[in-house]
Amino acid sequence: MVDGVICCGTERGRKVSLFLRLVAHLAAWGILLDAVLDMLTVHTYYTEYRQGTLPRVFFTLGIFFIVLSTLVSTMARAVTTCVKGQCGAGQMCGILVYGLGYILALPFLAIYTTGL
């Protein structure tokens, strides 16, 4: 509803839909940018750790949280797939791609599905 009027099938509805798709598409690019910046930050932490200007805890926690999101994604994908009773060999490939490849698969899938 926009201004109390259901806008399905109208020109206003198409404009609202296009705007929301644009916002979702930009957010998907934001996810990819966030992943790249996280990796660059961890690399910076590692460089400063090697130079002795930063404690080791920053570098190790940076890697830990990047790996943690990947492991949680893999476990969640495996549990939801196996609960549905679809634990075949073909589904295991999906678990690996969208689980272990989470840090890249999620942004690119979001960019693809919201493509303009």
All heavy atoms as an XYZ file, in Angstrom:
884
protein
N       0.837     -1.190      0.000
C       0.000      0.000      0.000
C       0.876      1.246      0.000
O       1.852      1.331      0.724
C      -0.890      0.036      1.234
C      -1.991     -1.012      1.252
S      -3.036     -0.844      2.684
C      -4.260      0.242      2.036
N       0.490      2.197     -0.814
C       1.145      3.493     -0.849
C       0.061      4.549     -0.708
O      -0.890      4.580     -1.485
C       1.924      3.692     -2.166
C       2.521      5.078     -2.224
C       2.986      2.636     -2.308
N       0.161      5.391      0.288
C      -0.837      6.426      0.567
C      -2.232      5.843      0.722
O      -3.212      6.430      0.286
C      -0.839      7.494     -0.526
C       0.491      8.217     -0.620
O       1.167      8.372      0.403
O       0.842      8.623     -1.738
N      -2.324      4.665      1.309
C      -3.621      4.044      1.544
C      -4.259      3.440      0.312
O      -5.400      3.003      0.349
N      -3.554      3.416     -0.805
C      -4.094      2.876     -2.055
C      -3.264      1.668     -2.444
O      -2.041      1.734     -2.479
C      -4.048      3.928     -3.185
C      -4.554      3.337     -4.489
C      -4.819      5.165     -2.793
N      -3.912      0.569     -2.723
C      -3.201     -0.610     -3.218
C      -2.734     -0.294     -4.626
O      -3.524      0.085     -5.489
C      -4.097     -1.858     -3.192
C      -4.494     -2.169     -1.754
C      -3.387     -3.032     -3.832
C      -5.471     -3.315     -1.621
N      -1.447     -0.450     -4.868
C      -0.892      0.033     -6.130
C      -0.477     -1.096     -7.070
O       0.312     -0.874     -7.965
C       0.278      0.966     -5.848
S       1.549      0.232     -4.826
N      -0.989     -2.285     -6.855
C      -0.628     -3.390     -7.738
C      -1.232     -3.166     -9.115
O      -2.419     -2.884     -9.270
C      -1.108     -4.718     -7.164
S      -0.310     -5.111     -5.609
N      -0.406     -3.318    -10.124
C      -0.889     -3.206    -11.494
C      -0.953     -1.776    -11.991
O      -1.365     -1.533    -13.109
N      -0.562     -0.820    -11.210
C      -0.586      0.566    -11.644
C       0.819      1.028    -11.949
O       1.803      0.359    -11.639
C      -1.184      1.476    -10.550
O      -0.308      1.465     -9.424
C      -2.565      1.021    -10.150
N       0.913      2.195    -12.541
C       2.220      2.762    -12.846
C       3.004      3.057    -11.567
O       4.205      2.836    -11.505
C       2.053      4.058    -13.663
C       3.351      4.667    -14.117
C       4.145      3.762    -15.053
O       3.551      2.978    -15.795
O       5.380      3.841    -15.019
N       2.321      3.490    -10.539
C       2.976      3.762     -9.267
C       3.555      2.475     -8.687
O       4.643      2.471     -8.127
C       1.990      4.383     -8.281
C       2.668      4.748     -6.976
C       1.714      5.235     -5.934
N       1.060      6.459     -6.320
C       0.108      7.032     -5.606
N      -0.295      6.493     -4.486
N      -0.452      8.148     -6.006
N       2.821      1.393     -8.834
C       3.303      0.110     -8.336
C       4.576     -0.331     -9.032
O       5.486     -0.860     -8.409
N       4.659     -0.100    -10.333
C       5.871     -0.448    -11.074
C       7.049      0.410    -10.630
O       8.172     -0.079    -10.515
C       5.629     -0.306    -12.569
C       4.813     -1.461    -13.147
C       4.785     -1.402    -14.652
N       3.791     -0.461    -15.155
C       2.492     -0.736    -15.294
N       2.035     -1.920    -14.956
N       1.659      0.161    -15.759
N       6.800      1.686    -10.352
C       7.873      2.567     -9.892
C       8.368      2.153     -8.511
O       9.570      2.139     -8.251
C       7.406      4.009     -9.878
C       7.231      4.598    -11.262
C       6.756      6.029    -11.199
C       6.546      6.580    -12.598
N       6.022      7.960    -12.560
N       7.438      1.818     -7.629
C       7.816      1.375     -6.287
C       8.603      0.071     -6.379
O       9.625     -0.104     -5.715
C       6.577      1.206     -5.376
C       6.922      0.497     -4.087
C       5.954      2.562     -5.090
N       8.149     -0.844     -7.218
C       8.835     -2.121     -7.390
C      10.247     -1.914     -7.938
O      11.205     -2.528     -7.458
C       8.035     -3.014     -8.333
O       8.727     -4.195     -8.599
N      10.388     -1.060     -8.924
C      11.712     -0.780     -9.498
C      12.622     -0.141     -8.453
O      13.805     -0.498     -8.343
C      11.593      0.123    -10.715
C      12.904      0.452    -11.430
C      13.553     -0.825    -11.961
C      12.660      1.429    -12.554
N      12.085      0.783     -7.666
C      12.882      1.427     -6.621
C      13.352      0.402     -5.591
O      14.519      0.405     -5.188
C      12.065      2.536     -5.938
C      12.779      3.145     -4.766
C      13.839      4.012     -4.970
C      12.396      2.846     -3.469
C      14.513      4.568     -3.892
C      13.054      3.401     -2.393
C      14.113      4.272     -2.603
N      12.469     -0.496     -5.176
C      12.841     -1.501     -4.182
C      13.863     -2.485     -4.737
O      14.754     -2.935     -4.017
C      11.604     -2.225     -3.660
C      10.644     -1.357     -2.832
C       9.412     -2.155     -2.441
C      11.340     -0.786     -1.614
N      13.740     -2.840     -6.019
C      14.742     -3.699     -6.639
C      16.095     -3.005     -6.708
O      17.144     -3.628     -6.510
C      14.306     -4.124     -8.036
C      13.265     -5.222     -8.018
C      12.881     -5.695     -9.396
N      14.033     -6.072    -10.183
C      14.066     -6.028    -11.508
N      13.015     -5.637    -12.179
N      15.141     -6.398    -12.164
N      16.090     -1.696     -6.985
C      17.331     -0.936     -7.027
C      17.989     -0.905     -5.650
O      19.199     -1.110     -5.525
C      17.065      0.491     -7.507
C      18.270      1.433     -7.508
C      19.332      0.943     -8.485
C      17.837      2.842     -7.848
N      17.202     -0.681     -4.605
C      17.739     -0.673     -3.243
C      18.324     -2.042     -2.901
O      19.420     -2.144     -2.347
C      16.651     -0.262     -2.223
C      17.101     -0.518     -0.796
C      16.273      1.196     -2.421
N      17.604     -3.122     -3.236
C      18.106     -4.473     -2.959
C      19.387     -4.754     -3.742
O      20.319     -5.387     -3.232
C      17.040     -5.513     -3.294
N      19.449     -4.287     -4.986
C      20.638     -4.497     -5.811
C      21.849     -3.757     -5.230
O      22.947     -4.314     -5.142
C      20.355     -4.029     -7.239
C      21.399     -4.415     -8.228
N      21.549     -5.699     -8.686
C      22.371     -3.685     -8.836
C      22.555     -5.749     -9.544
N      23.071     -4.541     -9.646
N      21.642     -2.527     -4.817
C      22.742     -1.763     -4.206
C      23.173     -2.382     -2.886
O      24.369     -2.398     -2.562
C      22.323     -0.307     -4.014
C      22.124      0.494     -5.304
C      21.602      1.890     -4.985
C      23.400      0.560     -6.121
N      22.229     -2.910     -2.118
C      22.573     -3.583     -0.866
C      23.403     -4.838     -1.135
O      24.326     -5.158     -0.374
C      21.315     -3.936     -0.092
N      23.091     -5.551     -2.216
C      23.864     -6.740     -2.575
C      25.307     -6.359     -2.913
O      26.252     -7.051     -2.525
C      23.211     -7.456     -3.754
N      25.492     -5.262     -3.634
C      26.853     -4.792     -3.903
C      27.534     -4.374     -2.603
O      28.749     -4.532     -2.454
C      26.845     -3.637     -4.900
C      26.724     -4.108     -6.307
C      25.600     -4.090     -7.080
C      27.749     -4.695     -7.111
N      25.871     -4.631     -8.317
C      27.175     -4.996     -8.367
C      29.083     -4.980     -6.895
C      27.910     -5.580     -9.388
C      29.819     -5.563     -7.922
C      29.225     -5.851     -9.150
N      26.761     -3.850     -1.664
C      27.307     -3.486     -0.361
C      27.833     -4.690      0.399
O      28.851     -4.606      1.101
N      27.136     -5.824      0.277
C      27.594     -7.059      0.926
C      28.953     -7.475      0.368
O      29.869     -7.846      1.112
C      26.563     -8.192      0.734
C      25.264     -7.880      1.459
C      27.126     -9.524      1.207
C      24.127     -8.831      1.100
N      29.092     -7.402     -0.946
C      30.369     -7.753     -1.585
C      31.472     -6.782     -1.154
O      32.587     -7.198     -0.824
C      30.223     -7.753     -3.102
C      31.452     -8.170     -3.897
C      31.845     -9.602     -3.556
C      31.203     -8.025     -5.379
N      31.163     -5.500     -1.128
C      32.139     -4.506     -0.695
C      32.556     -4.753      0.754
O      33.737     -4.635      1.094
C      31.560     -3.099     -0.851
C      32.454     -1.955     -0.401
C      33.723     -1.900     -1.261
C      31.704     -0.648     -0.465
N      31.606     -5.119      1.606
C      31.915     -5.408      3.001
C      32.881     -6.586      3.124
O      33.829     -6.540      3.909
C      30.635     -5.696      3.774
C      30.904     -6.038      5.224
O      31.571     -5.233      5.906
O      30.455     -7.107      5.664
N      32.662     -7.631      2.338
C      33.545     -8.805      2.384
C      34.962     -8.430      1.946
O      35.944     -8.841      2.567
C      32.993     -9.915      1.501
N      35.068     -7.639      0.894
C      36.383     -7.218      0.412
C      37.079     -6.347      1.462
O      38.270     -6.525      1.749
C      36.259     -6.467     -0.940
C      37.561     -5.801     -1.321
C      35.800     -7.421     -2.027
N      36.339     -5.430      2.061
C      36.935     -4.563      3.081
C      37.343     -5.344      4.323
O      38.355     -5.027      4.962
C      35.978     -3.434      3.443
C      35.766     -2.379      2.352
C      34.721     -1.363      2.787
C      37.069     -1.697      1.989
N      36.553     -6.361      4.683
C      36.941     -7.215      5.815
C      38.276     -7.897      5.553
O      39.147     -7.949      6.428
C      35.873     -8.280      6.088
C      34.636     -7.710      6.734
O      34.679     -6.557      7.216
O      33.612     -8.418      6.762
N      38.440     -8.427      4.346
C      39.690     -9.103      4.007
C      40.869     -8.128      3.966
O      41.956     -8.456      4.429
C      39.548     -9.822      2.676
C      38.644    -11.020      2.740
S      38.551    -11.821      1.147
C      36.923    -12.483      1.209
N      40.646     -6.938      3.444
C      41.710     -5.936      3.428
C      42.090     -5.502      4.841
O      43.270     -5.278      5.137
C      41.284     -4.725      2.599
C      41.230     -4.931      1.091
C      40.667     -3.682      0.409
C      42.594     -5.256      0.541
N      41.100     -5.396      5.709
C      41.376     -5.023      7.095
C      42.209     -6.088      7.792
O      43.174     -5.777      8.499
C      40.065     -4.784      7.857
O      39.340     -3.742      7.207
C      40.314     -4.391      9.292
N      41.845     -7.358      7.589
C      42.619     -8.439      8.202
C      44.038     -8.446      7.648
O      45.004     -8.668      8.388
C      41.915     -9.804      8.006
C      42.825    -10.955      8.385
C      40.638     -9.851      8.815
N      44.195     -8.185      6.365
C      45.533     -8.107      5.786
C      46.334     -6.968      6.414
O      47.530     -7.114      6.709
C      45.461     -7.925      4.268
C      46.807     -7.887      3.630
N      47.482     -6.715      3.391
C      47.619     -8.883      3.202
C      48.648     -6.976      2.840
N      48.758     -8.286      2.702
N      45.689     -5.829      6.634
C      46.352     -4.706      7.290
C      46.755     -5.064      8.720
O      47.863     -4.748      9.165
C      45.434     -3.468      7.300
O      45.096     -3.138      5.962
C      46.118     -2.271      7.954
N      45.844     -5.737      9.427
C      46.168     -6.191     10.785
C      47.374     -7.124     10.774
O      48.248     -7.032     11.638
C      44.984     -6.917     11.425
C      43.823     -6.047     11.811
C      42.600     -6.614     12.114
C      43.920     -4.660     11.885
C      41.520     -5.829     12.486
C      42.849     -3.883     12.247
C      41.645     -4.467     12.543
O      40.582     -3.703     12.906
N      47.413     -8.026      9.798
C      48.525     -8.973      9.704
C      49.838     -8.229      9.439
O      50.865     -8.523     10.046
C      48.259    -10.007      8.608
C      49.405    -10.962      8.425
C      49.677    -11.939      9.383
C      50.220    -10.901      7.308
C      50.732    -12.816      9.228
C      51.276    -11.773      7.140
C      51.526    -12.736      8.110
O      52.577    -13.590      7.950
N      49.794     -7.266      8.523
C      50.993     -6.498      8.201
C      51.497     -5.739      9.428
O      52.694     -5.735      9.723
C      50.703     -5.508      7.050
O      50.220     -6.250      5.927
C      51.947     -4.739      6.655
N      50.580     -5.110     10.151
C      50.985     -4.357     11.343
C      51.443     -5.298     12.461
O      52.326     -4.934     13.243
C      49.845     -3.461     11.812
C      49.581     -2.322     10.843
C      48.482     -1.395     11.305
O      48.066     -1.481     12.478
O      48.031     -0.585     10.485
N      50.860     -6.484     12.531
C      51.325     -7.472     13.511
C      52.755     -7.888     13.195
O      53.597     -7.989     14.089
C      50.379     -8.679     13.517
C      50.970     -9.922     14.123
C      51.258     -9.987     15.492
C      51.277    -11.020     13.323
C      51.818    -11.131     16.048
C      51.830    -12.161     13.867
C      52.104    -12.209     15.227
O      52.662    -13.335     15.776
N      53.059     -8.129     11.919
C      54.409     -8.542     11.520
C      55.440     -7.440     11.779
O      56.595     -7.728     12.032
C      54.439     -8.929     10.035
C      53.560    -10.115      9.661
C      54.153    -11.386     10.053
N      55.348    -11.606      9.243
C      56.111    -12.654      9.349
N      55.806    -13.601     10.186
N      57.184    -12.773      8.598
N      54.994     -6.183     11.713
C      55.892     -5.060     11.982
C      56.034     -4.801     13.481
O      56.888     -4.010     13.878
C      55.381     -3.798     11.297
C      55.409     -3.874      9.792
C      54.709     -2.693      9.141
O      54.084     -1.883      9.815
N      54.821     -2.600      7.828
N      55.172     -5.435     14.274
C      55.254     -5.273     15.715
C      54.490     -4.080     16.256
O      54.664     -3.712     17.420
N      53.640     -3.461     15.431
C      52.898     -2.274     15.882
C      51.488     -2.590     16.371
O      50.825     -1.706     16.904
C      52.797     -1.234     14.749
O      52.131     -1.830     13.633
C      54.173     -0.746     14.335
N      51.045     -3.822     16.212
C      49.694     -4.202     16.608
C      49.729     -5.568     17.282
O      50.439     -6.465     16.813
C      48.794     -4.263     15.357
C      47.296     -4.280     15.560
C      46.816     -2.950     16.135
C      46.584     -4.527     14.234
N      48.975     -5.741     18.360
C      48.959     -7.056     19.006
C      48.382     -8.131     18.091
O      47.572     -7.848     17.199
C      48.061     -6.854     20.227
C      47.920     -5.401     20.407
C      48.178     -4.764     19.088
N      48.766     -9.355     18.336
C      48.334    -10.482     17.526
C      46.825    -10.712     17.600
O      46.218    -11.244     16.672
C      49.070    -11.733     17.987
C      48.743    -12.948     17.183
C      49.509    -14.138     17.666
N      49.164    -15.293     16.873
C      49.788    -16.426     16.943
N      50.807    -16.581     17.767
N      49.416    -17.437     16.195
N      46.184    -10.307     18.680
C      44.767    -10.586     18.891
C      43.894     -9.984     17.788
O      42.882    -10.580     17.409
C      44.314    -10.124     20.296
C      44.303     -8.618     20.419
C      42.959    -10.694     20.644
N      44.250     -8.825     17.237
C      43.449     -8.212     16.185
C      43.443     -9.075     14.931
O      42.403     -9.298     14.312
C      43.982     -6.814     15.845
C      43.704     -5.799     16.901
C      44.653     -5.516     17.866
C      42.496     -5.128     16.929
C      44.404     -4.578     18.846
C      42.231     -4.191     17.905
C      43.185     -3.913     18.871
N      44.615     -9.542     14.553
C      44.754    -10.379     13.363
C      44.005    -11.703     13.522
O      43.240    -12.112     12.648
C      46.244    -10.608     13.099
C      46.552    -11.718     12.148
C      46.146    -11.659     10.835
C      47.266    -12.828     12.572
C      46.440    -12.684      9.962
C      47.566    -13.851     11.708
C      47.146    -13.780     10.396
N      44.190    -12.355     14.669
C      43.545    -13.660     14.869
C      42.033    -13.537     15.005
O      41.298    -14.379     14.485
C      44.127    -14.376     16.094
O      44.043    -13.516     17.222
C      45.564    -14.768     15.869
N      41.545    -12.511     15.682
C      40.092    -12.327     15.782
C      39.470    -11.965     14.440
O      38.348    -12.376     14.140
C      39.751    -11.269     16.830
C      39.877    -11.708     18.275
C      39.614    -10.543     19.215
C      38.946    -12.870     18.584
N      40.191    -11.211     13.626
C      39.692    -10.890     12.285
C      39.486    -12.140     11.456
O      38.437    -12.326     10.826
N      40.479    -13.019     11.448
C      40.344    -14.286     10.722
C      39.244    -15.148     11.338
O      38.446    -15.751     10.627
C      41.689    -15.039     10.700
C      42.654    -14.299      9.795
C      41.507    -16.474     10.218
C      44.017    -14.912      9.732
N      39.199    -15.187     12.670
C      38.190    -16.000     13.357
C      36.774    -15.612     12.930
O      35.958    -16.482     12.624
C      38.336    -15.854     14.878
C      37.227    -16.492     15.648
C      37.152    -17.876     15.770
C      36.249    -15.721     16.249
C      36.123    -18.470     16.476
C      35.214    -16.306     16.962
C      35.154    -17.680     17.075
N      36.470    -14.322     12.890
C      35.106    -13.916     12.566
C      34.779    -14.097     11.082
O      33.619    -14.339     10.726
C      34.845    -12.490     13.034
C      34.638    -12.417     14.517
C      35.571    -11.825     15.328
C      33.516    -12.990     15.097
C      35.393    -11.769     16.697
C      33.326    -12.950     16.464
C      34.262    -12.336     17.274
N      35.757    -14.008     10.214
C      35.501    -14.318      8.801
C      35.206    -15.807      8.635
O      34.263    -16.209      7.950
C      36.691    -13.883      7.919
C      36.734    -12.360      7.834
C      36.596    -14.493      6.527
C      37.937    -11.809      7.107
N      36.001    -16.656      9.287
C      35.804    -18.107      9.198
C      34.527    -18.532      9.929
O      33.819    -19.428      9.466
C      37.046    -18.848      9.747
C      36.801    -20.331      9.884
C      38.248    -18.586      8.854
N      34.208    -17.880     11.039
C      33.012    -18.235     11.798
C      31.747    -18.075     10.965
O      30.877    -18.953     10.967
C      32.913    -17.378     13.065
C      31.700    -17.648     13.951
C      31.801    -19.040     14.566
C      31.588    -16.581     15.023
N      31.626    -16.983     10.234
C      30.429    -16.794      9.409
C      30.326    -17.866      8.328
O      29.238    -18.343      8.010
C      30.433    -15.402      8.776
O      31.516    -15.251      7.894
N      31.459    -18.279      7.789
C      31.461    -19.333      6.777
C      31.044    -20.676      7.373
O      30.245    -21.404      6.781
C      32.853    -19.434      6.138
O      33.181    -18.173      5.572
C      32.896    -20.492      5.070
N      31.567    -21.004      8.546
C      31.210    -22.277      9.190
C      29.737    -22.316      9.605
O      29.063    -23.329      9.414
C      32.110    -22.527     10.398
C      33.570    -22.797     10.088
C      34.365    -22.952     11.373
C      33.714    -24.030      9.219
N      29.239    -21.223     10.149
C      27.824    -21.171     10.540
C      26.938    -21.295      9.306
O      25.926    -22.001      9.327
C      27.519    -19.880     11.325
C      26.032    -19.667     11.494
C      28.212    -19.908     12.675
N      27.312    -20.640      8.230
C      26.541    -20.741      6.987
C      26.533    -22.165      6.453
O      25.498    -22.664      6.014
C      27.136    -19.803      5.942
O      26.600    -20.051      4.683
N      27.677    -22.839      6.491
C      27.766    -24.221      6.018
C      26.897    -25.140      6.866
O      26.153    -25.974      6.339
C      29.219    -24.713      6.036
O      30.008    -23.814      5.254
C      29.343    -26.105      5.464
N      26.973    -24.998      8.174
C      26.165    -25.849      9.061
C      24.677    -25.575      8.873
O      23.867    -26.508      8.832
C      26.570    -25.634     10.515
C      27.921    -26.218     10.837
S      28.359    -26.194     12.588
C      28.116    -24.498     13.025
N      24.299    -24.311      8.745
C      22.884    -23.976      8.557
C      22.370    -24.546      7.243
O      21.257    -25.092      7.181
C      22.700    -22.466      8.591
N      23.156    -24.447      6.188
C      22.754    -24.990      4.881
C      22.632    -26.509      4.949
O      21.690    -27.092      4.414
C      23.784    -24.579      3.825
C      23.512    -25.080      2.456
C      22.431    -24.309      1.792
N      22.272    -24.798      0.435
C      21.548    -24.224     -0.470
N      20.910    -23.127     -0.193
N      21.451    -24.735     -1.660
N      23.575    -27.173      5.623
C      23.528    -28.634      5.735
C      22.325    -29.075      6.553
O      21.626    -30.025      6.186
C      24.817    -29.154      6.364
N      22.052    -28.402      7.652
C      20.918    -28.785      8.506
C      19.601    -28.578      7.775
O      18.739    -29.455      7.777
C      20.948    -27.992      9.838
C      19.638    -28.124     10.593
C      22.111    -28.464     10.694
N      19.423    -27.431      7.127
C      18.153    -27.191      6.434
C      17.965    -28.136      5.252
O      16.848    -28.556      4.973
C      18.037    -25.736      5.951
O      19.161    -25.418      5.120
C      17.980    -24.777      7.109
N      19.035    -28.488      4.574
C      18.928    -29.422      3.451
C      18.598    -30.821      3.948
O      17.741    -31.505      3.388
C      20.238    -29.445      2.644
O      20.499    -28.133      2.163
C      20.144    -30.397      1.475
N      19.264    -31.280      4.999
C      19.047    -32.636      5.492
C      17.720    -32.781      6.229
O      17.128    -33.860      6.220
C      20.201    -33.065      6.388
S      21.731    -33.304      5.432
N      17.220    -31.705      6.840
C      15.918    -31.766      7.500
C      14.822    -31.971      6.453
O      13.839    -32.668      6.698
C      15.657    -30.481      8.331
C      14.202    -30.336      8.702
C      16.528    -30.490      9.573
N      15.004    -31.408      5.281
C      14.037    -31.592      4.195
C      14.150    -32.986      3.579
O      13.357    -33.347      2.729
C      14.259    -30.548      3.107
C      13.936    -29.142      3.538
C      14.248    -28.171      2.419
C      14.041    -26.743      2.844
N      14.424    -25.801      1.784
N      15.143    -33.760      3.986
C      15.333    -35.103      3.458
C      15.980    -35.130      2.092
O      15.792    -36.069      1.326
N      16.739    -34.105      1.765
C      17.362    -34.005      0.443
C      18.882    -34.106      0.534
O      19.610    -33.354     -0.092
C      16.991    -32.673     -0.209
C      15.519    -32.456     -0.357
C      15.212    -31.044     -0.826
O      16.048    -30.168     -0.786
N      13.989    -30.846     -1.261
N      19.387    -35.041      1.314
C      20.836    -35.155      1.533
C      21.521    -35.989      0.459
O      22.434    -36.750      0.752
C      21.115    -35.753      2.916
S      20.973    -34.555      4.211
N      21.125    -35.864     -0.770
C      21.760    -36.611     -1.843
C      23.093    -36.001     -2.232
O      23.506    -34.955     -1.739
N      23.784    -36.664     -3.147
C      25.105    -36.213     -3.586
C      25.016    -34.856     -4.281
O      25.903    -34.011     -4.139
C      25.722    -37.240     -4.520
N      23.947    -34.636     -5.020
C      23.775    -33.349     -5.708
C      23.595    -32.204     -4.746
O      24.053    -31.088     -4.998
N      22.909    -32.458     -3.652
C      22.685    -31.406     -2.657
C      23.956    -31.075     -1.881
O      24.122    -29.963     -1.401
C      21.577    -31.804     -1.698
C      20.219    -31.941     -2.358
C      19.778    -30.636     -3.013
O      20.016    -29.562     -2.498
N      19.139    -30.754     -4.169
N      24.852    -32.042     -1.745
C      26.099    -31.783     -1.038
C      26.940    -30.742     -1.782
O      27.641    -29.949     -1.169
C      26.893    -33.077     -0.853
C      26.187    -34.053      0.065
S      25.640    -33.284      1.590
C      26.932    -33.792      2.657
N      26.848    -30.736     -3.101
C      27.567    -29.733     -3.886
C      27.028    -28.339     -3.550
O      27.791    -27.394     -3.386
C      27.411    -30.019     -5.372
S      28.296    -28.862     -6.429
N      25.717    -28.210     -3.433
C      25.109    -26.934     -3.050
C      25.525    -26.504     -1.662
O      25.742    -25.321     -1.401
N      25.629    -27.472     -0.754
C      26.065    -27.151      0.603
C      27.486    -26.604      0.579
O      27.805    -25.619      1.244
C      25.971    -28.396      1.510
C      24.503    -28.750      1.768
C      26.703    -28.177      2.819
C      24.300    -30.070      2.471
N      28.347    -27.222     -0.213
C      29.734    -26.759     -0.286
C      29.851    -25.394     -0.962
O      30.574    -24.525     -0.493
C      30.605    -27.783     -1.007
C      30.811    -29.091     -0.259
C      31.611    -30.056     -1.121
C      31.518    -28.856      1.059
N      29.114    -25.209     -2.053
C      29.217    -23.942     -2.783
C      28.653    -22.795     -1.959
O      29.290    -21.760     -1.795
C      28.498    -24.034     -4.144
C      28.356    -22.662     -4.778
C      29.263    -24.961     -5.067
N      27.432    -22.973     -1.438
C      26.803    -21.872     -0.710
C      27.184    -21.839      0.762
O      26.899    -20.868      1.446
C      25.287    -21.945     -0.848
C      24.854    -21.689     -2.264
C      24.252    -22.679     -3.015
C      25.074    -20.459     -2.851
C      23.869    -22.452     -4.319
C      24.701    -20.219     -4.150
C      24.091    -21.210     -4.879
O      23.724    -20.979     -6.166
N      27.824    -22.880      1.261
C      28.287    -22.888      2.638
C      29.711    -22.410      2.738
O      29.990    -21.338      3.255
N      30.628    -23.205      2.190
C      32.043    -22.833      2.262
C      32.373    -21.635      1.378
O      33.275    -20.867      1.672
C      32.922    -24.024      1.893
C      32.811    -25.227      2.838
C      33.670    -26.365      2.332
C      33.201    -24.839      4.253
N      31.636    -21.474      0.314
C      31.840    -20.318     -0.557
C      30.958    -19.143     -0.200
O      30.750    -18.238     -1.003
N      30.444    -19.142      1.024
C      29.498    -18.135      1.499
C      29.983    -16.712      1.276
O      29.213    -15.858      0.831
C      29.241    -18.372      2.989
C      28.593    -17.241      3.728
C      27.226    -17.047      3.654
C      29.337    -16.368      4.505
C      26.616    -16.015      4.333
C      28.744    -15.333      5.193
C      27.388    -15.157      5.105
O      26.785    -14.127      5.767
N      31.230    -16.456      1.563
C      31.729    -15.086      1.529
C      31.675    -14.498      0.114
O      31.559    -13.291     -0.053
C      33.135    -15.002      2.139
C      33.427    -13.590      2.588
C      34.188    -15.529      1.193
C      34.533    -13.485      3.590
N      31.704    -15.337     -0.912
C      31.561    -14.861     -2.286
C      30.231    -15.245     -2.914
O      29.686    -14.500     -3.717
C      32.708    -15.391     -3.154
C      34.087    -14.853     -2.827
C      35.126    -15.545     -3.679
C      34.147    -13.360     -3.032
N      29.702    -16.428     -2.558
C      28.467    -16.902     -3.181
C      27.275    -16.034     -2.813
O      26.447    -15.715     -3.672
C      28.191    -18.353     -2.788
N      27.169    -15.619     -1.556
C      26.023    -14.812     -1.128
C      25.948    -13.484     -1.862
O      24.898    -13.152     -2.421
C      26.041    -14.601      0.390
C      24.944    -13.685      0.908
C      23.597    -14.390      0.822
C      25.233    -13.244      2.316
N      27.017    -12.695     -1.917
C      26.893    -11.425     -2.634
C      26.585    -11.592     -4.121
O      25.740    -10.877     -4.657
C      28.262    -10.766     -2.448
C      28.891    -11.447     -1.311
C      28.299    -12.810     -1.239
N      27.257    -12.547     -4.775
C      27.014    -12.709     -6.205
C      25.614    -13.254     -6.488
O      24.979    -12.862     -7.468
C      28.090    -13.586     -6.848
C      29.388    -12.862     -7.021
C      30.526    -13.290     -6.378
C      29.470    -11.732     -7.812
C      31.727    -12.617     -6.521
C      30.664    -11.040     -7.971
C      31.792    -11.483     -7.320
N      25.104    -14.137     -5.630
C      23.735    -14.615     -5.790
C      22.748    -13.473     -5.589
O      21.779    -13.338     -6.338
C      23.450    -15.752     -4.803
C      22.069    -16.381     -4.912
C      21.910    -17.090     -6.256
C      21.845    -17.364     -3.774
N      22.993    -12.638     -4.598
C      22.104    -11.488     -4.353
C      22.161    -10.496     -5.515
O      21.127     -9.960     -5.918
C      22.490    -10.811     -3.042
N      23.333    -10.247     -6.053
C      23.462     -9.342     -7.202
C      22.728     -9.920     -8.406
O      22.003     -9.208     -9.118
C      24.939     -9.086     -7.530
C      25.571     -8.216     -6.430
C      25.101     -8.421     -8.888
C      27.082     -8.174     -6.483
N      22.874    -11.225     -8.627
C      22.212    -11.880     -9.758
C      20.693    -11.850     -9.628
O      19.989    -11.529    -10.583
C      22.713    -13.318     -9.889
C      22.015    -14.108    -10.959
C      22.296    -13.877    -12.299
C      21.058    -15.054    -10.641
C      21.643    -14.588    -13.297
C      20.396    -15.772    -11.618
C      20.695    -15.529    -12.942
O      20.043    -16.211    -13.921
N      20.177    -12.171     -8.440
C      18.718    -12.247     -8.290
C      18.056    -10.878     -8.252
O      16.867    -10.787     -8.531
C      18.328    -13.030     -7.014
O      18.916    -12.391     -5.882
C      18.765    -14.466     -7.110
N      18.797     -9.839     -7.904
C      18.203     -8.496     -7.889
C      18.622     -7.678     -9.099
O      18.370     -6.481     -9.142
C      18.612     -7.725     -6.614
O      20.038     -7.596     -6.586
C      18.128     -8.420     -5.381
N      19.266     -8.313    -10.057
C      19.770     -7.617    -11.231
C      18.709     -6.797    -11.938
O      17.539     -7.158    -11.980
N      19.124     -5.689    -12.444
C      18.164     -4.771    -13.083
C      18.155     -4.924    -14.568
O      18.934     -5.153    -15.299
C      18.492     -3.325    -12.701
C      18.409     -3.055    -11.204
C      18.858     -1.642    -10.912
C      16.998     -3.246    -10.714
